[in-house]
Amino acid sequence: MAKKFEVDEVRAALGVSAAEYRGTGSFGETWRADFEGRDAAYKIIHNTGDDAERLRREIEGYRRIDNAHVVKFFDVRTFNVAGVDRPVMIFEYIPGCDLSELIKVQRPTPEELRGLARGLLTGVLALHTADLLHRDLKPANIALREGKYDGAVILDLGLAKLLDVESITRYPTLLGTTLYMAPEQLRQEKALRASDLWAIGEMLFEAATGNHPFFRQGEALGLPDALARLSTPPVLPPDLPAEIADLILRCLSDVPHRRGTVAKALSRLA
């Protein structure tokens, strides 16, 4: 997606001397700038109808999480950006790149793949232990500290629940977010803890192979065809570590309860 705001507009709105554009996604535009002496990522929400106070109440539970594999949430505030009051979510800034970027240029070693799996599972376990779901795990929402596969940090906490974004549930366009949603989510059923596990399985497969386990980027399928494809387990590379292959296949069961729990997945990986 194209950049919406100019740097001078963002600097003036945030009251900072320097700001760096970091990208535009489904929910908003992200800029790097100082926040009370800390390096921070400001996500300027696209939907100006969202109320910052409501978002703050809804996401307050994420303040309880103190885990190296979950981005630290600072605050939600309203800023006047380009003449319009907009809610802005403020998180710690993670130096490095995101998983979608690294997948394009580098395959992980077996040990790096294990490190990625451990990081993803540890972060999601922290969310689930706090009775929180992510609902929108995908490579672009996984930062990698210092650009390393074993430095996974989960971003965009709970935004799929908080914000009304059509790309979360609409077909037949299989782009972006929908590529990583579990079958039950695509059927517009209630998201489960097992739904987050499904996304982990897809991301691990893609990191290992460079390809999505079920879809080709840009192809368009109707919902019935997409769900039918998700019901067939993908063919795994023969050189995958056995415990990673087992984890991926468990996570990619189209029956949610067969995916198990994050805690059990971590124990098997150990």
FENTA-V156693 format. One record per pair of residues at least 24 apart in sequence whose C-alpha atoms are under 6 Angstrom apart, sorted by sequence separation. I is the first residue (numbers start at 1). J is the second residue. If there is no record, write none. Layout:
i->{I:I}
j->{J:J}
//
This chain:
i->{52:134:136:52:116:119:116:52:115:112:48:112:100:99:100:45:98:138:45:99:44:98:43:98:43:97:98:174:42:97:173:201:42:96:172:41:96:172:41:95:96:97:172:201:40:41:95:96:201:40:41:40:70:198:39:69:197:198:137:194:13:13:13:9:71:69:70:71:69:70:71:103:125}
j->{76:158:160:77:149:152:150:87:150:149:86:150:139:139:140:87:140:180:88:142:88:142:88:143:89:143:144:220:89:144:220:248:90:144:220:90:145:221:91:145:146:147:222:251:91:92:146:147:252:92:93:93:123:251:93:123:251:252:199:256:79:80:81:82:153:152:153:154:153:154:155:207:262}
//
